[in-house]
Amino acid sequence: MESSPASEHVTLVEVLELTRPFEEFAHAVRAAARRLETEGVEALVTLQFYATPGSTEVGAILTFADPERVMEPSR
């Protein structure tokens, strides 16, 4: 698999406040990831969440293909 340069991506980085128990958050993230794998979001390249049990913060990194920068392969 050939990877594309970082300049062809848009990355969203967020720190979120965890307002529910960690276990509920982890369950919801797993369910969302399964749904995205099944239904797909065409431009979504990666989905990453970082959390520590007991913490009140969660890190999220979502990377999307930038349609303005991605060029179609030559034919």
C-alpha positions in Angstrom: 0.0 0.0 0.0 1.4 3.4 -1.0 0.9 6.2 1.5 0.2 9.8 0.5 2.2 12.8 1.7 1.0 14.6 4.8 0.3 17.7 2.8 -2.7 15.8 1.2 -4.4 15.4 4.6 -6.3 17.6 7.0 -5.9 16.5 10.7 -8.2 17.4 13.5 -6.7 17.2 17.0 -9.0 17.7 20.0 -8.8 17.2 23.8 -12.3 16.3 25.1 -13.6 16.4 28.6 -14.8 12.9 29.7 -18.2 13.4 31.4 -19.2 9.7 31.5 -17.4 6.7 33.0 -14.3 5.6 31.0 -15.9 2.2 30.3 -18.9 3.9 28.6 -16.6 6.1 26.6 -14.5 3.1 25.5 -17.6 1.2 24.5 -19.0 4.1 22.5 -15.7 4.7 20.7 -15.4 1.0 19.7 -19.0 1.0 18.4 -18.4 4.2 16.4 -15.2 2.7 14.9 -17.0 -0.5 13.9 -19.8 1.6 12.3 -17.2 3.8 10.4 -15.5 0.6 9.1 -18.9 -0.8 8.0 -20.5 2.3 6.5 -17.3 4.2 5.8 -16.5 7.9 5.4 -14.7 8.2 2.1 -12.3 11.0 3.2 -11.5 9.5 6.7 -7.9 8.2 6.7 -7.3 7.5 10.4 -9.3 7.7 13.6 -7.4 7.6 16.9 -8.5 8.1 20.5 -6.2 8.3 23.6 -7.4 8.0 27.1 -6.2 6.7 30.5 -8.7 5.1 32.8 -9.5 7.5 35.6 -8.6 10.6 33.6 -11.2 13.3 32.8 -9.7 14.0 29.4 -9.6 12.2 26.1 -7.4 12.9 23.1 -8.8 12.5 19.6 -7.0 12.6 16.3 -9.0 12.3 13.0 -7.2 12.5 9.7 -9.0 13.2 6.5 -7.9 13.3 2.8 -7.9 16.9 1.7 -9.9 16.9 -1.6 -8.4 20.3 -2.5 -4.9 18.8 -2.5 -5.4 15.2 -3.6 -4.8 14.8 -7.3 -6.4 12.1 -9.4 -3.9 9.6 -10.7 -2.9 10.2 -14.3 -4.6 7.9 -16.8 
